[in-house]
């Protein structure tokens, strides 16, 4: 069996997931896991697919043919994840929105060797002032060699500079 990851982008409308799932199933593929979302009138998703080696190229061609229905696809090879000592923690951050906030946070995480496994962000009006309020929720892969106290300290220093509230959760 072969595995690969498919990224899809299409206009948001009913039936898009079904079209993709039907294509995968018709070519002997197995939908293993996915993350999908709608944003600004577009639908985007990422799907890990398992397929018999003999059907691999036929399935990839069929998925590419979905472009006729305005579904664009991109392929990446799937590999076994390395056995690295990680612990998953949650991070929630809320503060006044400003350009560069995601860059500053992810820059610090990268310097500490932390992997962003999941990130969901949005900007909404603050309840009292209606000023733009940035909100982020993340799942972070933290190396076992990195002290959670040090991570907390570095993030809190950045949070003070950015004027945001930060919460780390070790229990997911």
C-alpha positions as CSV (number, residue, x, y, z in Angstrom):
1,X,0.0,0.0,0.0
2,X,1.1,3.5,-0.8
3,X,0.3,6.7,1.1
4,X,0.2,10.3,0.1
5,X,-1.2,13.6,1.2
6,X,-3.6,15.6,-0.9
7,X,-4.2,19.3,-0.4
8,X,-7.5,20.5,-2.0
9,X,-8.8,24.0,-2.6
10,X,-12.2,24.8,-4.1
11,X,-15.0,27.3,-4.0
12,X,-17.1,26.5,-0.9
13,X,-20.4,24.8,-1.9
14,X,-22.3,21.6,-0.8
15,X,-20.8,18.4,-2.1
16,X,-17.1,19.2,-2.4
17,X,-16.1,16.7,0.3
18,X,-18.3,14.1,-1.3
19,X,-16.8,14.6,-4.7
20,X,-13.3,14.1,-3.3
21,X,-14.3,11.1,-1.2
22,X,-16.1,9.5,-4.1
23,X,-13.0,9.9,-6.3
24,X,-10.8,8.3,-3.7
25,X,-13.2,5.4,-3.1
26,X,-13.8,4.7,-6.8
27,X,-10.0,4.2,-7.3
28,X,-9.5,1.9,-4.3
29,X,-8.2,4.6,-2.0
30,X,-8.8,4.7,1.8
31,X,-9.4,8.2,3.4
32,X,-7.2,7.9,6.6
33,X,-7.3,11.3,8.1
34,X,-8.1,14.9,7.2
35,X,-8.4,18.5,8.3
36,X,-10.8,20.7,6.4
37,X,-12.2,24.2,6.7
38,X,-14.1,27.0,5.0
39,X,-12.7,30.5,4.8
40,X,-13.7,33.6,2.8
41,X,-15.9,31.6,0.4
42,X,-13.2,29.0,-0.2
43,X,-13.0,25.4,1.0
44,X,-9.5,24.0,1.8
45,X,-8.5,20.6,3.2
46,X,-5.7,18.2,3.6
47,X,-6.3,14.4,3.4
48,X,-4.0,11.5,4.0
49,X,-4.8,8.7,1.6
50,X,-3.9,5.0,1.4
51,X,-4.1,3.3,-2.0
52,X,-2.9,0.0,-3.5
53,X,0.3,0.6,-5.4
54,X,-1.3,-0.5,-8.6
55,X,-4.0,2.2,-8.3
56,X,-1.8,5.1,-7.2
57,X,-1.2,6.9,-10.5
58,X,-4.8,6.3,-11.7
59,X,-6.1,7.8,-8.4
60,X,-3.8,10.8,-8.7
61,X,-4.9,11.4,-12.3
62,X,-8.6,11.2,-11.3
63,X,-8.0,13.6,-8.4
64,X,-6.3,16.0,-10.8
65,X,-9.3,15.7,-13.2
66,X,-11.4,17.3,-10.4
67,X,-10.0,20.6,-11.7
68,X,-12.9,20.4,-14.3
69,X,-15.2,20.9,-11.2
70,X,-12.9,23.7,-10.0
71,X,-11.3,21.5,-7.3
72,X,-7.6,22.1,-7.3
73,X,-5.3,19.5,-5.8
74,X,-1.6,19.3,-4.8
75,X,0.2,16.0,-3.8
76,X,2.9,15.4,-1.2
77,X,4.5,12.1,-0.3
78,X,3.6,10.7,3.0
79,X,6.3,9.3,5.2
80,X,6.6,7.7,8.5
81,X,6.9,10.3,11.2
82,X,10.3,10.2,12.9
83,X,10.4,8.8,16.4
84,X,11.2,12.1,18.2
85,X,10.7,12.8,21.8
86,X,7.8,15.3,21.8
87,X,5.1,16.2,24.2
88,X,2.0,18.0,23.0
89,X,0.7,21.0,24.8
90,X,-2.0,23.5,24.0
91,X,-1.5,27.2,23.7
92,X,-4.2,29.9,23.7
93,X,-3.4,33.5,23.0
94,X,-5.7,36.6,22.9
95,X,-4.7,40.2,22.3
96,X,-5.0,43.3,20.2
97,X,-4.5,42.5,16.6
98,X,-1.5,43.9,14.7
99,X,0.6,42.9,11.7
100,X,3.3,40.4,12.4
101,X,1.8,38.8,15.5
102,X,1.9,35.3,14.0
103,X,5.4,35.8,12.7
104,X,6.7,36.9,16.1
105,X,5.1,34.0,18.0
106,X,6.1,31.3,15.5
107,X,9.6,32.8,15.3
108,X,10.1,32.4,19.0
109,X,8.7,28.8,18.9
110,X,11.0,27.9,16.0
111,X,14.1,29.2,18.0
112,X,13.1,26.9,20.8
113,X,12.7,23.9,18.5
114,X,8.9,23.8,19.0
115,X,6.8,22.4,16.2
116,X,3.4,24.0,15.4
117,X,1.1,20.9,14.9
118,X,-2.1,22.8,14.7
119,X,-2.9,26.5,14.5
120,X,-6.3,28.2,14.3
121,X,-6.5,32.0,14.3
122,X,-9.2,34.6,13.9
123,X,-9.7,38.3,14.4
124,X,-13.0,39.5,15.9
125,X,-14.2,42.7,17.4
126,X,-13.5,43.1,21.1
127,X,-16.7,42.9,23.2
128,X,-16.6,46.4,24.7
129,X,-14.5,48.5,22.3
130,X,-15.1,46.7,19.0
131,X,-11.3,47.0,18.3
132,X,-9.8,44.0,16.4
133,X,-9.0,41.2,18.8
134,X,-6.6,38.5,17.7
135,X,-7.3,35.0,19.0
136,X,-5.1,31.9,18.4
137,X,-5.4,28.3,19.6
138,X,-2.5,25.9,18.9
139,X,-1.3,22.5,19.6
140,X,2.5,22.6,19.9
141,X,5.0,19.7,19.7
142,X,7.5,20.5,22.4
143,X,10.8,18.6,22.5
144,X,11.2,16.6,25.7
145,X,14.5,18.4,26.2
146,X,12.8,21.8,26.5
147,X,11.7,22.7,29.9
148,X,8.0,23.8,30.0
149,X,9.0,26.4,32.5
150,X,11.5,27.9,30.0
151,X,8.9,27.8,27.2
152,X,6.4,29.5,29.5
153,X,8.9,32.2,30.5
154,X,9.9,32.9,26.9
155,X,6.3,33.0,25.7
156,X,5.3,35.3,28.6
157,X,8.1,37.7,27.8
158,X,6.9,37.9,24.2
159,X,3.3,38.1,25.4
160,X,4.2,41.1,27.5
161,X,5.9,42.8,24.5
162,X,2.9,42.0,22.3
163,X,0.4,42.9,25.1
164,X,-1.5,39.6,24.8
165,X,-2.9,37.0,27.3
166,X,-1.3,33.6,27.0
167,X,-2.3,30.2,28.5
168,X,-0.4,26.9,28.1
169,X,-2.2,23.7,28.8
170,X,-0.2,20.5,29.3
171,X,-3.3,18.3,29.4
172,X,-5.0,17.9,26.0
